[in-house]
């Protein structure tokens, strides 16, 4: 990984130091379908003179729209608190190494003075061991939490540097500019790789992607020198953290670029239609391809809505207070000792019952969470892909759009729950929403909940509440999409 980072850095430096290399690299970049911006007649003549006819791209490249400062700020804000940042923080956190809880001693079948005294000593040692176990577990969880905070803060700092501050200061694009849709697959992949090293400037000329490199390296050093130090994570205050973070971050950027191009290749017809006609509305409708429906579903997976529904179904575990350790009385006789040993034995039974009840309660709510989340993901699959693909219907909400009255647009949002679009444009009953919502609820009741052992969720009352909640949520999302301009199809 260190060699990869060094090689890319050297390439960027070489690119800057030797202008002739810059011209050759620009040709390869443009040949890969990269963005090319006309900068007046002189720039056009210069480009034509520098690039031989045989090496010029056969397809037109995507023109780059210069981002304003406001556009760069907006792009940065959209990149914050992203799934990738949480994923990076999770990898940096690692898996907590929690020790096993100490085994609780059991009293003898018949308590006498000797066995009672031994049991008392065992319970005292058990109490000390439990205290140590709690402290060790808490320390480990707090340490992992601090590592997560360092990882998330470093990732967010990288976005701040790479997506806003450096692009504004250096006047270059902080976003990934995709390749032209008409380019070949090899050209698009080459473009994805090249974008790690070069990016268009605000003047339209290719230049080293200093925003990405300075942002990534700067965030790594900020993470090591400030976040790791302030949060007391000495293991991350080493040079190894900086090197690995830079390497993994750039590898993540490359994977993101490649994934972006692969998705664009799969939904190419939909993107071309969107670019020529804009967002679909009731007045200007066009359907999605099978690939478009598939990625429309993929985009809806692991959404915040699914986690919220899972959490609402899970509920909050009921945690009872731990039984208090009995106060040790003044013992002067054997009978008093035996009586206290009996109290200790009862306390041990109460603690064991409390631990068993706590574990059962937490696991029960965990199963409810899994069931609720699984139901929500099933609904997304049915509503956004399977039912639309088999019935040739559109999974999207189609807004009425501007130019209509407020009341008409609100009415369209609510009617969109029951009226949808066929791919042909004909309107009919919205089978994706209705079948997906009701079908997922029945699948969860008949399959997920019995398998998970949560009988309380198998009632018709829960079934009705789930269907009602999802339809209400759909109506809210319809209202939002009616008055919010979508950035994609």
C-alpha positions in Angstrom: 0.0 0.0 0.0 2.9 2.3 0.7 4.3 1.6 -2.7 1.0 2.4 -4.3 0.7 5.7 -2.5 4.3 6.6 -3.4 3.8 5.7 -7.0 0.7 7.8 -7.4 2.3 10.8 -5.6 5.4 10.6 -7.8 3.1 10.5 -10.9 1.3 13.6 -9.7 4.6 15.4 -9.1 6.1 14.3 -12.4 2.9 15.5 -14.1 3.5 19.0 -12.7 7.2 19.2 -13.2 7.3 18.1 -16.8 4.8 19.9 -19.0 5.3 17.5 -21.9 4.2 14.7 -19.7 1.1 16.7 -18.9 0.2 16.9 -22.6 0.6 13.2 -23.2 -1.4 12.3 -20.0 -4.1 14.7 -21.0 -4.5 12.9 -24.3 -4.8 9.6 -22.6 -7.3 11.1 -20.2 -9.4 12.5 -23.0 -9.1 9.3 -24.9 -10.6 7.5 -21.9 -13.7 9.6 -22.2 -12.7 12.2 -19.7 -14.1 15.7 -19.6 -12.9 18.3 -22.1 -13.9 21.9 -21.9 -13.5 24.4 -24.8 -11.7 27.5 -23.6 -12.0 29.7 -26.6 -10.8 29.3 -30.2 -7.1 29.4 -29.1 -7.6 26.5 -26.8 -9.4 24.5 -29.5 -6.6 25.2 -32.0 -3.9 24.3 -29.4 -5.7 21.0 -28.5 -6.1 20.1 -32.2 -2.4 20.8 -32.8 -1.2 18.8 -29.8 -3.4 15.7 -30.3 -2.7 13.7 -33.4 -5.8 12.8 -35.4 -5.3 9.1 -34.8 -5.2 9.5 -31.0 -8.2 11.8 -30.6 -11.2 10.3 -29.0 -13.7 9.0 -31.5 -16.6 10.0 -29.2 -17.4 13.4 -27.9 -16.5 13.9 -24.2 -18.8 15.1 -21.5 -18.5 18.8 -21.1 -17.6 20.0 -17.6 -19.8 22.6 -16.1 -17.6 24.8 -13.9 -18.8 24.5 -10.3 -19.4 27.7 -8.4 -18.3 28.1 -4.8 -21.9 27.5 -3.8 -21.9 24.3 -5.9 -18.8 23.0 -4.2 -20.2 23.8 -0.7 -23.4 21.9 -1.7 -21.4 18.9 -3.0 -19.4 18.8 0.3 -22.5 19.0 2.4 -24.0 16.1 0.4 -20.9 14.0 1.0 -21.0 14.4 4.8 -22.2 11.6 7.2 -22.0 9.2 4.3 -22.2 5.4 4.4 -18.6 5.3 3.2 -17.4 7.4 6.2 -19.2 5.2 8.7 -17.8 2.1 6.9 -14.2 3.5 7.2 -14.8 4.3 10.9 -16.1 0.8 11.5 -13.1 -0.8 9.9 -10.8 1.5 12.0 -12.8 0.6 15.1 -12.4 -3.1 14.8 -14.2 -5.8 16.8 -14.3 -5.3 20.6 -12.4 -7.9 22.5 -14.8 -8.5 25.4 -13.8 -11.0 28.1 -16.3 -13.6 29.2 -18.3 -12.8 32.3 -17.1 -14.8 35.4 -19.1 -17.9 36.2 -21.4 -17.5 39.2 -20.7 -20.0 42.0 -23.5 -22.2 43.2 -24.2 -23.0 46.9 -23.9 -26.6 48.2 -27.0 -28.7 48.2 -26.9 -28.7 52.1 -25.5 -25.6 53.8 -23.6 -26.1 57.0 -21.1 -23.9 58.6 -18.1 -25.0 56.5 -19.9 -25.1 53.1 -21.7 -21.8 53.9 -18.4 -20.1 54.8 -16.8 -21.4 51.6 -19.8 -20.2 49.5 -19.6 -16.8 51.2 -15.9 -16.5 50.2 -16.8 -17.6 46.6 -19.5 -15.0 46.3 -17.2 -12.3 47.6 -14.6 -13.3 45.0 -17.3 -13.5 42.4 -18.5 -9.9 43.2 -14.9 -8.7 42.8 -14.5 -10.5 39.5 -17.8 -9.1 38.2 -16.6 -5.6 39.1 -13.3 -6.2 37.2 -15.2 -7.6 34.3 -17.5 -4.6 34.1 -14.6 -2.2 34.2 -12.6 -4.1 31.6 -15.6 -4.4 29.3 -16.4 -0.7 29.7 -12.8 0.3 29.1 -12.7 -1.9 25.9 -16.0 -0.5 24.6 -14.9 3.1 25.3 -11.6 2.5 23.6 -13.4 1.1 20.5 -15.8 4.1 20.6 -12.8 6.5 20.6 -11.3 4.7 17.6 -14.6 5.0 15.8 -14.7 8.7 16.6 -11.2 9.2 15.2 -12.1 7.3 12.1 -15.3 9.2 11.5 -13.7 12.6 12.2 -10.8 11.8 9.9 -13.1 10.8 7.1 -15.3 13.9 7.5 -12.2 16.0 7.6 -11.1 14.4 4.3 -14.4 15.3 2.8 -14.1 18.9 4.1 -10.6 19.3 2.6 -11.0 17.3 -0.7 -14.6 18.3 -1.5 -14.7 22.0 -0.5 -11.7 23.8 0.9 -9.0 22.8 -1.5 -11.3 22.8 -4.6 -12.3 26.4 -3.7 -8.7 27.5 -3.0 -7.1 25.7 -6.0 -10.0 26.4 -8.3 -10.5 22.8 -9.5 -13.2 20.2 -9.4 -13.6 18.3 -6.1 -16.2 15.9 -7.5 -15.7 13.0 -9.7 -16.6 14.0 -13.3 -17.8 10.8 -15.0 -16.8 9.7 -18.5 -18.8 10.2 -21.5 -21.6 7.6 -21.9 -20.6 7.0 -25.5 -17.1 6.0 -24.6 -16.0 2.4 -24.7 -15.8 0.3 -21.5 -12.0 0.3 -21.5 -12.0 4.1 -21.9 -14.4 4.5 -19.0 -12.3 2.3 -16.7 -9.2 4.3 -17.7 -11.0 7.5 -17.0 -11.9 6.2 -13.5 -8.3 5.3 -12.7 -7.0 8.6 -14.2 -9.3 10.7 -12.1 -7.4 9.7 -9.0 -4.4 11.6 -10.3 -5.9 14.4 -12.5 -9.1 16.5 -12.4 -10.4 19.4 -14.5 -9.7 22.9 -13.2 -12.3 25.6 -13.1 -10.7 26.9 -16.3 -11.4 23.5 -18.0 -7.8 22.4 -18.2 -6.6 19.1 -16.7 -4.3 19.5 -13.7 -3.0 17.3 -10.9 -5.8 16.3 -8.5 -4.2 18.2 -5.6 -7.6 18.6 -3.9 -7.9 14.8 -3.4 -4.2 14.2 -2.5 -3.8 17.2 -0.2 -7.2 16.5 1.4 -6.4 12.8 2.0 -2.9 13.4 3.3 -3.9 16.4 5.3 -6.8 14.5 6.9 -4.6 11.6 7.8 -2.1 13.9 9.6 -4.9 15.8 11.3 -6.3 12.4 12.5 -3.0 11.4 13.9 -1.9 14.7 15.4 -5.2 16.0 16.7 -8.0 13.5 16.9 -6.0 10.4 18.1 -4.1 12.6 20.6 -7.2 14.4 22.0 -9.2 11.2 22.1 -6.4 9.2 23.8 -5.8 6.6 21.1 -2.0 6.2 21.1 -2.2 3.2 18.8 -3.3 5.7 16.0 -0.6 8.2 16.7 1.9 6.4 14.6 3.2 6.9 11.0 1.7 3.5 10.1 -1.8 4.9 10.6 -1.1 7.8 8.2 0.3 5.5 5.5 -2.5 3.0 5.7 -5.2 5.7 5.8 -3.8 7.4 2.7 -3.6 4.0 0.9 -7.0 2.8 1.9 -8.6 6.1 1.3 -7.3 6.4 -2.3 -8.2 2.8 -2.9 -11.7 3.6 -1.7 -11.8 6.6 -4.1 -10.7 4.3 -7.0 -13.3 1.7 -6.1 -16.0 4.5 -5.9 -15.0 5.8 -9.3 -15.0 2.3 -10.9 -18.4 1.5 -9.3 -19.7 4.8 -10.6 -18.8 3.9 -14.1 -20.1 0.4 -13.8 -23.5 1.6 -12.6 -23.6 4.2 -15.4 -22.9 1.5 -17.9 -25.7 -0.7 -16.6 -28.3 2.2 -16.6 -27.0 3.9 -19.7 -30.4 4.2 -21.5 -32.0 5.7 -18.4 -29.2 8.3 -18.0 -29.4 9.3 -21.6 -33.2 9.7 -21.3 -32.8 11.7 -18.1 -30.1 14.0 -19.7 -32.3 14.7 -22.7 -35.7 15.0 -21.0 -35.0 15.7 -17.3 -36.9 14.2 -14.4 -40.0 12.2 -15.3 -43.3 14.0 -14.5 -46.9 13.3 -15.3 -46.7 15.7 -18.3 -43.4 14.2 -19.5 -43.3 10.5 -18.6 -40.8 7.9 -19.6 -40.2 4.4 -18.1 -37.2 2.8 -16.6 -35.3 -0.1 -18.1 -34.8 -3.4 -16.2 -31.3 -2.2 -15.2 -32.8 1.1 -14.0 -35.4 -0.7 -11.9 -32.7 -2.9 -10.4 -30.4 0.0 -9.4 -33.5 1.9 -8.2 -34.0 -0.9 -5.7 -30.3 -1.2 -4.9 -30.3 2.5 -4.0 -33.2 2.0 -1.6 -31.5 -0.8 0.4 -30.1 -0.1 3.8 -31.9 3.2 3.8 -32.5 5.2 7.0 -36.2 4.4 6.7 -35.5 0.7 7.0 -33.4 1.2 10.1 -36.1 3.4 11.6 -38.8 0.8 11.0 -36.7 -1.9 12.4 -36.0 0.2 15.5 -39.7 1.0 16.0 -40.7 -2.7 15.8 -37.8 -3.7 18.1 -38.8 -1.3 20.9 -36.7 -0.5 23.9 -35.5 -3.4 26.1 -36.7 -3.4 29.7 -33.7 -3.5 32.0 -34.5 -4.2 35.6 -32.1 -3.1 38.4 -29.5 -5.6 39.5 -30.3 -7.1 42.9 -28.4 -5.4 45.8 -25.7 -7.4 47.5 -27.0 -8.1 51.1 -25.3 -6.1 53.9 -23.1 -8.3 56.0 -24.4 -8.4 59.6 -22.5 -8.8 62.8 -22.1 -12.6 63.1 -21.3 -14.0 66.5 -22.9 -17.5 66.3 -23.0 -20.4 64.0 -26.8 -20.0 63.5 -26.3 -16.4 62.4 -23.6 -17.5 59.9 -26.0 -20.1 58.5 -28.8 -17.6 58.2 -26.5 -15.2 56.3 -25.4 -18.0 54.0 -29.0 -18.7 53.2 -29.5 -15.0 52.4 -26.4 -15.1 50.1 -27.8 -18.2 48.4 -31.0 -16.4 47.7 -29.1 -13.4 46.4 -27.1 -15.6 44.1 -30.3 -17.1 42.7 -31.7 -13.5 42.2 -28.6 -12.4 40.4 -28.6 -15.5 38.1 -32.3 -14.8 37.4 -31.6 -11.2 36.7 -28.8 -12.0 34.3 -30.8 -14.6 32.5 -33.8 -12.2 32.2 -31.6 -9.4 30.9 -30.0 -11.6 28.3 -33.4 -13.0 27.2 -34.9 -9.5 27.0 -32.0 -8.1 24.9 -32.0 -11.0 22.6 -35.7 -10.8 22.2 -35.6 -7.2 21.1 -32.7 -8.0 18.9 -34.8 -10.6 17.1 -37.6 -8.0 16.8 -35.1 -5.6 15.2 -33.9 -8.2 12.7 -37.5 -9.1 11.8 -38.6 -5.5 11.4 -35.5 -4.6 9.3 -36.0 -7.7 7.2 -39.6 -6.8 6.5 -38.6 -3.3 5.4 -35.9 -4.6 3.1 -38.4 -7.1 1.7 -40.8 -4.4 1.0 -38.2 -2.4 -0.9 -37.3 -5.4 -3.0 -40.9 -6.2 -3.8 -42.0 -2.6 -4.4 -38.9 -1.3 -6.2 -37.9 -4.3 -8.3 -39.7 -7.6 -8.3 -43.2 -6.4 -8.8 -42.3 -3.6 -11.2 -40.2 -5.9 -13.3 -42.8 -8.7 -13.5 -45.8 -6.4 -14.1 -44.0 -3.9 -16.3 -44.8 -1.0 -14.0 -42.8 1.9 -12.7 -41.6 1.7 -9.1 -41.0 5.5 -8.9 -43.4 8.2 -7.6 -44.1 10.4 -10.7 -44.6 14.0 -9.6 -47.1 16.3 -11.2 -44.3 18.9 -11.4 -44.2 22.7 -11.6 -46.9 24.6 -13.5 -49.7 23.0 -11.5 -51.5 24.3 -8.4 -50.4 23.4 -4.9 -53.6 21.5 -4.2 -53.2 19.5 -7.4 -49.7 18.5 -6.5 -50.7 17.5 -3.0 -53.5 15.4 -4.4 -51.2 13.7 -6.8 -48.9 12.8 -3.9 -51.6 11.0 -2.1 -53.2 9.4 -5.1 -49.8 8.1 -6.0 -50.2 5.5 -3.3 -52.9 3.7 -5.2 -52.4 4.9 -8.8 -49.2 4.1 -10.7 -47.7 4.0 -14.2 -47.3 1.1 -16.6 -44.1 1.2 -18.6 -46.3 2.1 -21.6 -47.4 5.3 -19.7 -50.9 4.0 -19.0 -52.1 4.6 -15.4 -53.5 1.8 -13.3 -53.6 0.5 -9.7 -50.2 0.9 -8.1 -49.4 -2.7 -7.7 -45.7 -2.2 -6.7 -46.6 -0.1 -3.6 -49.7 -2.1 -2.6 -48.4 -5.6 -3.3 -45.0 -4.8 -2.0 -46.3 -3.3 1.3 -48.9 -5.9 2.0 -46.8 -8.8 0.7 -43.8 -7.9 2.9 -46.0 -7.6 5.9 -47.5 -11.1 5.3 -44.1 -12.6 4.5 -42.7 -11.2 7.8 -45.7 -12.5 9.8 -45.7 -16.0 8.2 -41.9 -16.6 7.8 -39.6 -14.1 9.6 -41.3 -13.7 12.9 -42.1 -17.4 13.6 -38.5 -18.3 12.6 -37.1 -15.6 14.9 -39.4 -16.7 17.8 -41.3 -13.4 18.2 -44.9 -14.6 18.6 -46.1 -11.1 19.7 -45.5 -9.8 16.1 -47.6 -12.5 14.5 -51.0 -10.9 15.3 -53.3 -9.2 12.8 -53.1 -6.0 14.9 -49.3 -5.8 14.2 -49.9 -6.6 10.6 -52.4 -3.8 10.2 -50.2 -1.3 12.0 -47.2 -2.2 9.8 -49.1 -1.8 6.6 -50.6 1.5 7.8 -47.2 2.8 8.9 -45.6 2.0 5.6 -48.3 3.6 3.5 -48.2 6.7 5.7 -44.4 6.8 5.2 -44.9 6.4 1.5 -47.3 9.4 1.4 -44.8 11.6 3.2 -42.1 10.6 0.8 -44.4 11.3 -2.1 -45.1 14.8 -0.8 -41.3 15.4 -0.4 -40.6 14.1 -3.9 -43.4 16.2 -5.4 -41.9 19.5 -4.2 -38.2 18.5 -4.3 -36.4 18.3 -7.6 -34.7 14.9 -8.0 -31.1 14.9 -9.2 -31.4 11.6 -11.0 -34.1 9.6 -12.8 
